[in-house]
Protein backbone atom coordinates (compact mmCIF):
# COMPACT_ATOMS: atom_id res chain seq x y z
CA UNK A 1 0.00 0.00 0.00
CA UNK A 2 2.15 2.83 -1.37
CA UNK A 3 1.26 6.47 -2.03
CA UNK A 4 3.04 8.31 -4.84
CA UNK A 5 0.77 11.29 -5.49
CA UNK A 6 -2.16 11.49 -7.91
CA UNK A 7 -3.03 13.13 -11.20
CA UNK A 8 -4.60 16.04 -9.32
CA UNK A 9 -2.12 16.35 -6.43
CA UNK A 10 1.59 16.97 -6.89
CA UNK A 11 3.41 15.29 -4.01
CA UNK A 12 7.12 15.92 -3.51
CA UNK A 13 9.44 12.98 -2.87
CA UNK A 14 9.86 13.81 0.82
CA UNK A 15 6.08 14.02 1.28
CA UNK A 16 5.47 10.60 -0.30
CA UNK A 17 8.24 9.16 1.88
CA UNK A 18 6.54 10.61 4.97
CA UNK A 19 3.11 9.21 4.05
CA UNK A 20 4.47 5.73 3.34
CA UNK A 21 6.64 5.75 6.47
CA UNK A 22 3.63 6.59 8.64
CA UNK A 23 1.61 3.80 6.98
CA UNK A 24 4.43 1.29 7.54
CA UNK A 25 4.97 2.33 11.17
CA UNK A 26 1.20 2.45 11.79
CA UNK A 27 1.63 5.84 13.44
CA UNK A 28 -0.37 9.04 12.88
CA UNK A 29 1.15 11.34 10.27
CA UNK A 30 1.34 14.88 11.66
CA UNK A 31 1.46 17.37 8.79
CA UNK A 32 2.32 21.01 9.43
CA UNK A 33 2.68 23.90 7.02
CA UNK A 34 1.32 27.30 6.03
CA UNK A 35 -2.46 27.48 5.54
CA UNK A 36 -3.30 26.73 1.91
CA UNK A 37 -0.41 24.37 1.20
CA UNK A 38 -2.63 21.30 0.71
CA UNK A 39 -2.50 19.58 4.11
CA UNK A 40 -6.19 18.72 4.28
CA UNK A 41 -6.29 17.79 0.61
CA UNK A 42 -3.39 15.39 1.21
CA UNK A 43 -5.58 13.12 3.34
CA UNK A 44 -8.27 13.05 0.64
CA UNK A 45 -5.74 12.29 -2.06
CA UNK A 46 -4.13 9.52 0.00
CA UNK A 47 -7.58 7.96 0.47
CA UNK A 48 -8.33 8.27 -3.25
CA UNK A 49 -4.96 6.89 -4.35
CA UNK A 50 -5.19 3.88 -2.02
CA UNK A 51 -8.87 3.27 -2.77
CA UNK A 52 -9.95 3.80 0.85
CA UNK A 53 -12.93 5.63 2.38
CA UNK A 54 -12.13 8.74 4.40
CA UNK A 55 -13.54 9.85 7.76
CA UNK A 56 -13.02 13.59 8.31
CA UNK A 57 -12.99 15.24 11.73
CA UNK A 58 -12.66 19.02 11.41
CA UNK A 59 -11.55 20.42 14.75
CA UNK A 60 -12.84 23.78 16.03
CA UNK A 61 -11.85 25.89 19.03
CA UNK A 62 -14.78 24.43 21.00
CA UNK A 63 -14.15 20.79 20.03
CA UNK A 64 -13.46 18.34 22.86
CA UNK A 65 -11.59 15.06 22.43
CA UNK A 66 -14.54 13.14 23.86
CA UNK A 67 -16.65 14.21 20.87
CA UNK A 68 -14.36 12.19 18.62
CA UNK A 69 -15.18 9.06 20.62
CA UNK A 70 -18.86 9.46 21.45
CA UNK A 71 -21.37 11.71 23.19
CA UNK A 72 -24.06 10.65 25.64
CA UNK A 73 -27.30 12.58 25.16
CA UNK A 74 -28.60 12.62 28.74
CA UNK A 75 -31.07 15.43 28.01
CA UNK A 76 -32.91 13.41 25.35
CA UNK A 77 -33.02 10.38 27.64
CA UNK A 78 -34.53 12.45 30.46
CA UNK A 79 -37.14 13.90 28.11
CA UNK A 80 -38.05 10.45 26.78
CA UNK A 81 -38.35 9.08 30.31
CA UNK A 82 -40.82 11.85 31.16
CA UNK A 83 -42.80 10.95 28.04
CA UNK A 84 -42.77 7.21 28.84
CA UNK A 85 -40.82 6.31 25.70
CA UNK A 86 -39.68 2.65 25.64
CA UNK A 87 -36.33 3.67 24.10
CA UNK A 88 -35.26 4.98 27.48
CA UNK A 89 -34.53 1.46 28.77
CA UNK A 90 -31.60 1.04 26.39
CA UNK A 91 -28.88 3.59 27.03
CA UNK A 92 -27.29 2.75 23.66
CA UNK A 93 -30.12 4.69 22.00
CA UNK A 94 -28.59 7.88 23.42
CA UNK A 95 -25.00 7.30 22.44
CA UNK A 96 -23.88 9.33 19.41
CA UNK A 97 -20.83 7.89 17.70
CA UNK A 98 -17.88 10.18 17.05
CA UNK A 99 -15.47 10.16 14.12
CA UNK A 100 -12.98 7.83 15.82
CA UNK A 101 -15.76 5.34 16.57
CA UNK A 102 -16.87 5.48 12.93
CA UNK A 103 -13.30 4.83 11.77
CA UNK A 104 -12.78 2.02 14.31
CA UNK A 105 -15.96 0.13 13.40
CA UNK A 106 -15.50 0.39 9.62
CA UNK A 107 -15.51 -2.98 7.85
CA UNK A 108 -12.23 -2.17 6.09
CA UNK A 109 -9.23 0.12 6.41
CA UNK A 110 -10.03 3.85 6.21
CA UNK A 111 -8.15 7.13 6.25
CA UNK A 112 -8.97 9.18 9.37
CA UNK A 113 -8.34 12.91 8.99
CA UNK A 114 -8.07 14.99 12.17
CA UNK A 115 -7.96 18.45 10.66
CA UNK A 116 -6.38 21.53 12.32
CA UNK A 117 -5.75 19.91 15.68
CA UNK A 118 -4.04 23.08 16.92
CA UNK A 119 -7.36 24.95 16.91
CA UNK A 120 -8.57 23.08 20.00
CA UNK A 121 -7.60 23.40 23.63
CA UNK A 122 -3.97 22.53 24.49
CA UNK A 123 -5.14 19.37 26.32
CA UNK A 124 -7.00 18.07 23.26
CA UNK A 125 -4.05 16.10 21.76
CA UNK A 126 -3.13 14.56 25.12
CA UNK A 127 -6.73 13.46 25.63
CA UNK A 128 -6.47 11.32 22.47
CA UNK A 129 -3.08 9.73 23.24
CA UNK A 130 -4.30 6.36 24.50
CA UNK A 131 -7.07 6.00 21.94
CA UNK A 132 -4.77 6.64 18.97
CA UNK A 133 -2.03 4.49 20.47
CA UNK A 134 -4.08 1.45 21.48
CA UNK A 135 -6.81 1.93 18.86
CA UNK A 136 -9.53 1.32 21.45
CA UNK A 137 -11.62 3.17 24.00
CA UNK A 138 -14.14 2.35 26.72
CA UNK A 139 -17.81 3.44 26.68
CA UNK A 140 -18.71 3.93 30.34
CA UNK A 141 -22.47 4.19 29.80
CA UNK A 142 -22.75 0.78 28.09
CA UNK A 143 -19.69 -0.94 29.57
CA UNK A 144 -18.30 -1.92 26.16
CA UNK A 145 -14.84 -1.48 24.69
CA UNK A 146 -14.68 -0.29 21.10
CA UNK A 147 -11.64 -1.65 19.27
CA UNK A 148 -10.54 -0.85 15.74
CA UNK A 149 -11.37 -3.73 13.40
CA UNK A 150 -8.69 -2.40 11.03
CA UNK A 151 -6.09 0.17 12.09
CA UNK A 152 -6.92 3.36 10.17
CA UNK A 153 -4.34 5.53 8.43
CA UNK A 154 -4.44 8.63 10.65
CA UNK A 155 -3.45 11.99 9.14
CA UNK A 156 -3.40 14.98 11.49
CA UNK A 157 -2.97 18.55 10.24
CA UNK A 158 -1.76 21.63 12.10
CA UNK A 159 -1.29 25.26 11.09
CA UNK A 160 1.26 25.73 13.88
CA UNK A 161 -1.02 28.10 15.80
CA UNK A 162 0.12 26.55 19.08
CA UNK A 163 2.73 24.05 20.23
CA UNK A 164 1.61 20.44 20.56
CA UNK A 165 2.56 18.38 23.66
CA UNK A 166 5.79 16.36 23.51
CA UNK A 167 4.00 13.14 24.51
CA UNK A 168 1.71 13.54 21.51
CA UNK A 169 4.56 14.38 19.12
CA UNK A 170 6.47 11.25 20.16
CA UNK A 171 3.64 9.08 18.85
CA UNK A 172 3.51 10.74 15.43
CA UNK A 173 5.56 10.68 12.24
CA UNK A 174 6.14 14.35 11.42
CA UNK A 175 6.32 16.17 8.09
CA UNK A 176 6.42 19.90 7.35
CA UNK A 177 5.09 20.91 3.92
CA UNK A 178 7.40 23.68 2.78
CA UNK A 179 6.12 26.25 0.36
CA UNK A 180 6.85 24.86 -3.12
CA UNK A 181 9.79 26.05 -5.20
CA UNK A 182 9.02 27.58 -8.61
CA UNK A 183 9.32 24.33 -10.57
CA UNK A 184 7.03 22.43 -8.21
CA UNK A 185 4.52 25.27 -8.23
CA UNK A 186 4.55 25.17 -12.04
CA UNK A 187 3.65 21.47 -11.86
CA UNK A 188 0.79 22.28 -9.48
CA UNK A 189 -0.47 25.04 -11.78
CA UNK A 190 -0.27 22.70 -14.77
CA UNK A 191 -2.59 20.24 -12.98
CA UNK A 192 -5.22 22.95 -12.52
CA UNK A 193 -4.66 25.02 -15.67
CA UNK A 194 -3.17 22.79 -18.37
CA UNK A 195 -2.10 24.74 -21.41
CA UNK A 196 -1.57 28.08 -19.66
CA UNK A 197 0.80 30.20 -21.76
CA UNK A 198 4.40 29.99 -20.59
CA UNK A 199 5.00 33.75 -20.82
CA UNK A 200 1.92 34.57 -18.75
CA UNK A 201 2.77 31.94 -16.12
CA UNK A 202 6.39 33.09 -15.84
CA UNK A 203 5.35 36.73 -15.37
CA UNK A 204 2.64 35.85 -12.85
CA UNK A 205 4.84 33.55 -10.76
CA UNK A 206 7.76 36.02 -10.75
CA UNK A 207 5.41 38.66 -9.39
CA UNK A 208 3.83 36.22 -6.95
CA UNK A 209 7.18 35.24 -5.39
CA UNK A 210 8.20 38.94 -5.21
CA UNK A 211 5.02 39.61 -3.24
CA UNK A 212 5.62 36.65 -0.91
CA UNK A 213 9.15 37.84 -0.18
CA UNK A 214 8.14 41.43 0.60
CA UNK A 215 9.53 42.29 4.07
CA UNK A 216 6.83 43.10 6.63
CA UNK A 217 4.04 41.13 4.94
CA UNK A 218 1.62 39.93 7.62
CA UNK A 219 0.12 37.03 5.65
CA UNK A 220 2.03 35.56 2.75
CA UNK A 221 -0.21 34.36 -0.10
CA UNK A 222 -0.36 30.56 -0.32
CA UNK A 223 -0.68 27.94 -3.03
CA UNK A 224 -4.48 28.05 -3.00
CA UNK A 225 -4.39 31.84 -3.35
CA UNK A 226 -2.05 31.86 -6.34
CA UNK A 227 -4.37 29.35 -8.02
CA UNK A 228 -7.34 31.66 -7.38
CA UNK A 229 -5.32 34.58 -8.77
CA UNK A 230 -4.37 32.69 -11.92
CA UNK A 231 -7.99 31.63 -12.42
CA UNK A 232 -9.04 35.30 -12.35
CA UNK A 233 -6.18 36.29 -14.70
CA UNK A 234 -7.32 33.65 -17.21
CA UNK A 235 -10.98 34.63 -16.81
CA UNK A 236 -10.08 38.27 -17.55
CA UNK A 237 -7.90 37.12 -20.48
CA UNK A 238 -4.99 39.25 -19.28
CA UNK A 239 -1.66 39.28 -21.13
CA UNK A 240 1.76 39.37 -19.40
CA UNK A 241 2.03 43.15 -19.95
CA UNK A 242 -1.36 43.62 -18.22
CA UNK A 243 0.15 42.28 -15.00
CA UNK A 244 2.48 45.24 -14.56
CA UNK A 245 1.95 46.72 -11.11
CA UNK A 246 0.58 50.24 -10.76
CA UNK A 247 3.55 52.45 -9.72
CA UNK A 248 1.25 54.56 -7.54
CA UNK A 249 0.43 51.63 -5.24
CA UNK A 250 2.65 48.67 -6.28
CA UNK A 251 -0.43 46.50 -5.80
CA UNK A 252 -0.74 43.56 -8.20
CA UNK A 253 -3.70 43.23 -10.54
CA UNK A 254 -6.69 41.62 -8.81
CA UNK A 255 -4.77 41.88 -5.53
CA UNK A 256 -7.79 40.79 -3.46
CA UNK A 257 -7.01 37.18 -4.40
CA UNK A 258 -3.50 37.43 -2.90
CA UNK A 259 -3.63 40.00 -0.09
CA UNK A 260 -6.17 39.21 2.59
CA UNK A 261 -5.91 42.08 5.09
CA UNK A 262 -5.77 45.85 5.05
CA UNK A 263 -2.31 45.98 6.67
CA UNK A 264 -0.71 44.21 3.70
CA UNK A 265 -2.53 46.41 1.19
CA UNK A 266 -1.34 49.48 3.11
CA UNK A 267 2.22 48.08 3.14
CA UNK A 268 2.44 48.09 -0.67
CA UNK A 269 0.91 51.57 -0.86
CA UNK A 270 3.50 52.77 1.69
CA UNK A 271 6.34 51.17 -0.29
CA UNK A 272 5.11 52.94 -3.44
CA UNK A 273 5.01 56.28 -1.58
CA UNK A 274 8.59 55.76 -0.34
CA UNK A 275 9.73 54.82 -3.85
CA UNK A 276 8.19 58.02 -5.25
CA UNK A 277 9.93 60.03 -2.51
CA UNK A 278 13.30 58.52 -3.40
CA UNK A 279 12.60 59.22 -7.08
C-alpha positions in Angstrom: 0.0 0.0 0.0 2.1 2.8 -1.4 1.3 6.5 -2.0 3.0 8.3 -4.8 0.8 11.3 -5.5 -2.2 11.5 -7.9 -3.0 13.1 -11.2 -4.6 16.0 -9.3 -2.1 16.3 -6.4 1.6 17.0 -6.9 3.4 15.3 -4.0 7.1 15.9 -3.5 9.4 13.0 -2.9 9.9 13.8 0.8 6.1 14.0 1.3 5.5 10.6 -0.3 8.2 9.2 1.9 6.5 10.6 5.0 3.1 9.2 4.1 4.5 5.7 3.3 6.6 5.7 6.5 3.6 6.6 8.6 1.6 3.8 7.0 4.4 1.3 7.5 5.0 2.3 11.2 1.2 2.5 11.8 1.6 5.8 13.4 -0.4 9.0 12.9 1.2 11.3 10.3 1.3 14.9 11.7 1.5 17.4 8.8 2.3 21.0 9.4 2.7 23.9 7.0 1.3 27.3 6.0 -2.5 27.5 5.5 -3.3 26.7 1.9 -0.4 24.4 1.2 -2.6 21.3 0.7 -2.5 19.6 4.1 -6.2 18.7 4.3 -6.3 17.8 0.6 -3.4 15.4 1.2 -5.6 13.1 3.3 -8.3 13.0 0.6 -5.7 12.3 -2.1 -4.1 9.5 0.0 -7.6 8.0 0.5 -8.3 8.3 -3.3 -5.0 6.9 -4.3 -5.2 3.9 -2.0 -8.9 3.3 -2.8 -9.9 3.8 0.8 -12.9 5.6 2.4 -12.1 8.7 4.4 -13.5 9.8 7.8 -13.0 13.6 8.3 -13.0 15.2 11.7 -12.7 19.0 11.4 -11.6 20.4 14.8 -12.8 23.8 16.0 -11.9 25.9 19.0 -14.8 24.4 21.0 -14.1 20.8 20.0 -13.5 18.3 22.9 -11.6 15.1 22.4 -14.5 13.1 23.9 -16.7 14.2 20.9 -14.4 12.2 18.6 -15.2 9.1 20.6 -18.9 9.5 21.5 -21.4 11.7 23.2 -24.1 10.7 25.6 -27.3 12.6 25.2 -28.6 12.6 28.7 -31.1 15.4 28.0 -32.9 13.4 25.4 -33.0 10.4 27.6 -34.5 12.4 30.5 -37.1 13.9 28.1 -38.0 10.4 26.8 -38.4 9.1 30.3 -40.8 11.8 31.2 -42.8 10.9 28.0 -42.8 7.2 28.8 -40.8 6.3 25.7 -39.7 2.7 25.6 -36.3 3.7 24.1 -35.3 5.0 27.5 -34.5 1.5 28.8 -31.6 1.0 26.4 -28.9 3.6 27.0 -27.3 2.8 23.7 -30.1 4.7 22.0 -28.6 7.9 23.4 -25.0 7.3 22.4 -23.9 9.3 19.4 -20.8 7.9 17.7 -17.9 10.2 17.1 -15.5 10.2 14.1 -13.0 7.8 15.8 -15.8 5.3 16.6 -16.9 5.5 12.9 -13.3 4.8 11.8 -12.8 2.0 14.3 -16.0 0.1 13.4 -15.5 0.4 9.6 -15.5 -3.0 7.9 -12.2 -2.2 6.1 -9.2 0.1 6.4 -10.0 3.8 6.2 -8.1 7.1 6.3 -9.0 9.2 9.4 -8.3 12.9 9.0 -8.1 15.0 12.2 -8.0 18.5 10.7 -6.4 21.5 12.3 -5.7 19.9 15.7 -4.0 23.1 16.9 -7.4 25.0 16.9 -8.6 23.1 20.0 -7.6 23.4 23.6 -4.0 22.5 24.5 -5.1 19.4 26.3 -7.0 18.1 23.3 -4.1 16.1 21.8 -3.1 14.6 25.1 -6.7 13.5 25.6 -6.5 11.3 22.5 -3.1 9.7 23.2 -4.3 6.4 24.5 -7.1 6.0 21.9 -4.8 6.6 19.0 -2.0 4.5 20.5 -4.1 1.5 21.5 -6.8 1.9 18.9 -9.5 1.3 21.4 -11.6 3.2 24.0 -14.1 2.3 26.7 -17.8 3.4 26.7 -18.7 3.9 30.3 -22.5 4.2 29.8 -22.7 0.8 28.1 -19.7 -0.9 29.6 -18.3 -1.9 26.2 -14.8 -1.5 24.7 -14.7 -0.3 21.1 -11.6 -1.6 19.3 -10.5 -0.8 15.7 -11.4 -3.7 13.4 -8.7 -2.4 11.0 -6.1 0.2 12.1 -6.9 3.4 10.2 -4.3 5.5 8.4 -4.4 8.6 10.6 -3.5 12.0 9.1 -3.4 15.0 11.5 -3.0 18.5 10.2 -1.8 21.6 12.1 -1.3 25.3 11.1 1.3 25.7 13.9 -1.0 28.1 15.8 0.1 26.5 19.1 2.7 24.0 20.2 1.6 20.4 20.6 2.6 18.4 23.7 5.8 16.4 23.5 4.0 13.1 24.5 1.7 13.5 21.5 4.6 14.4 19.1 6.5 11.2 20.2 3.6 9.1 18.9 3.5 10.7 15.4 5.6 10.7 12.2 6.1 14.3 11.4 6.3 16.2 8.1 6.4 19.9 7.3 5.1 20.9 3.9 7.4 23.7 2.8 6.1 26.3 0.4 6.9 24.9 -3.1 9.8 26.0 -5.2 9.0 27.6 -8.6 9.3 24.3 -10.6 7.0 22.4 -8.2 4.5 25.3 -8.2 4.6 25.2 -12.0 3.6 21.5 -11.9 0.8 22.3 -9.5 -0.5 25.0 -11.8 -0.3 22.7 -14.8 -2.6 20.2 -13.0 -5.2 23.0 -12.5 -4.7 25.0 -15.7 -3.2 22.8 -18.4 -2.1 24.7 -21.4 -1.6 28.1 -19.7 0.8 30.2 -21.8 4.4 30.0 -20.6 5.0 33.7 -20.8 1.9 34.6 -18.8 2.8 31.9 -16.1 6.4 33.1 -15.8 5.3 36.7 -15.4 2.6 35.8 -12.8 4.8 33.5 -10.8 7.8 36.0 -10.8 5.4 38.7 -9.4 3.8 36.2 -7.0 7.2 35.2 -5.4 8.2 38.9 -5.2 5.0 39.6 -3.2 5.6 36.6 -0.9 9.1 37.8 -0.2 8.1 41.4 0.6 9.5 42.3 4.1 6.8 43.1 6.6 4.0 41.1 4.9 1.6 39.9 7.6 0.1 37.0 5.6 2.0 35.6 2.7 -0.2 34.4 -0.1 -0.4 30.6 -0.3 -0.7 27.9 -3.0 -4.5 28.1 -3.0 -4.4 31.8 -3.3 -2.0 31.9 -6.3 -4.4 29.3 -8.0 -7.3 31.7 -7.4 -5.3 34.6 -8.8 -4.4 32.7 -11.9 -8.0 31.6 -12.4 -9.0 35.3 -12.4 -6.2 36.3 -14.7 -7.3 33.7 -17.2 -11.0 34.6 -16.8 -10.1 38.3 -17.5 -7.9 37.1 -20.5 -5.0 39.2 -19.3 -1.7 39.3 -21.1 1.8 39.4 -19.4 2.0 43.2 -19.9 -1.4 43.6 -18.2 0.1 42.3 -15.0 2.5 45.2 -14.6 1.9 46.7 -11.1 0.6 50.2 -10.8 3.5 52.4 -9.7 1.2 54.6 -7.5 0.4 51.6 -5.2 2.6 48.7 -6.3 -0.4 46.5 -5.8 -0.7 43.6 -8.2 -3.7 43.2 -10.5 -6.7 41.6 -8.8 -4.8 41.9 -5.5 -7.8 40.8 -3.5 -7.0 37.2 -4.4 -3.5 37.4 -2.9 -3.6 40.0 -0.1 -6.2 39.2 2.6 -5.9 42.1 5.1 -5.8 45.9 5.0 -2.3 46.0 6.7 -0.7 44.2 3.7 -2.5 46.4 1.2 -1.3 49.5 3.1 2.2 48.1 3.1 2.4 48.1 -0.7 0.9 51.6 -0.9 3.5 52.8 1.7 6.3 51.2 -0.3 5.1 52.9 -3.4 5.0 56.3 -1.6 8.6 55.8 -0.3 9.7 54.8 -3.9 8.2 58.0 -5.3 9.9 60.0 -2.5 13.3 58.5 -3.4 12.6 59.2 -7.1 
